[in-house]
C-alpha cells in the first residue's frame, strides 16, 4: 500500500509520514522511472532539508507535527481547549507555503 500523498495543501503533516513517503518514493524510483514521482520526491526532499535547517537535533523529534500557516489559528484554538502546554514553533517553507514545526 502506498503511503499517503504529502503536499503543501494539507493542514497538518506528521514528519514521520513525510519521511515514510520519501523512503517509499526512493524505492519506487529504483524500480521504475516516473516523472511524477521524481518531481514529488524532489519537493519533499527540499521540505525535509528545510525542516532540518529550522530545528536542531536536540529539539526536533521525527514525529513532530507541522501545521499549515493558513490553518494555524484553528489549530491553536483546538489546543487551547485541551489545556495543552505551550510549544515552541519554527517556520518551515514547503514549496512557498509556510508550515509551523513543533519543536
C-alpha positions in Angstrom: 0.0 0.0 0.0 1.3 3.5 -0.9 1.9 5.8 2.0 -0.3 8.8 1.9 0.5 11.6 -0.5 2.2 14.6 1.1 1.5 18.0 -0.4 1.5 21.6 0.7 -2.3 21.7 0.6 -2.6 19.5 3.7 -3.4 21.4 7.0 -1.4 19.0 9.3 1.6 16.9 8.4 3.3 14.4 10.7 7.0 14.4 9.9 7.1 10.5 10.2 4.6 10.4 7.4 6.8 12.7 5.4 9.9 10.5 5.8 7.9 7.4 5.1 6.7 8.9 1.8 10.2 10.0 0.9 11.6 6.4 1.5 8.7 4.9 -0.5 9.3 7.2 -3.4 13.0 6.5 -3.4 12.3 2.7 -3.5 9.7 3.1 -6.3 12.1 5.1 -8.4 14.7 2.4 -8.0 12.3 0.1 -9.9 10.7 2.4 -12.5 11.2 5.8 -13.8 8.3 8.2 -13.2 8.5 11.9 -13.7 5.6 12.5 -11.3 7.3 10.5 -8.5 10.6 12.2 -9.3 9.2 15.7 -9.0 7.3 14.8 -5.8 10.5 13.3 -4.3 12.5 16.5 -5.1 9.9 18.7 -3.5 9.7 16.5 -0.4 13.5 16.3 0.0 13.7 20.1 -0.1 11.0 20.3 2.5 12.8 17.8 4.7 16.1 19.8 4.4 14.1 22.9 5.4 12.8 21.1 8.5 16.4 20.0 9.4 17.6 23.6 9.0 14.8 25.0 11.2 15.5 22.7 14.1 18.5 21.3 15.8 18.9 17.6 16.6 18.3 18.2 20.2 14.9 20.0 19.7 13.5 18.1 16.7 11.5 14.8 17.0 10.9 12.9 13.7 7.3 12.5 14.8 6.7 16.2 15.1 3.6 18.0 13.8 3.8 20.6 11.0 0.8 23.0 10.8 0.0 24.9 7.7 0.1 28.6 8.3 -3.5 29.2 7.0 -4.8 26.6 9.4 -2.7 27.7 12.4 -5.3 29.8 14.2 -7.9 27.0 14.1 -5.3 24.5 15.4 -4.3 26.9 18.2 -7.9 27.2 19.3 -8.2 23.5 19.5 -5.1 23.3 21.6 -6.3 26.0 23.9 -9.4 23.9 24.6 -7.3 20.9 25.7 -5.2 22.9 28.1 -2.1 21.7 26.3 1.2 23.2 27.4 2.7 25.9 25.1 5.1 24.6 22.4 8.0 26.2 20.6 7.5 26.6 16.9 9.7 27.2 13.9 8.6 28.3 10.4 9.4 25.9 7.5 8.9 26.6 3.8 7.2 23.9 1.7 7.0 25.0 -1.9 6.2 28.6 -1.0 3.7 27.7 1.8 4.8 28.2 5.5 4.3 25.4 7.9 4.9 25.7 11.7 7.1 22.9 13.1 6.5 22.0 16.7 9.9 21.7 18.4 
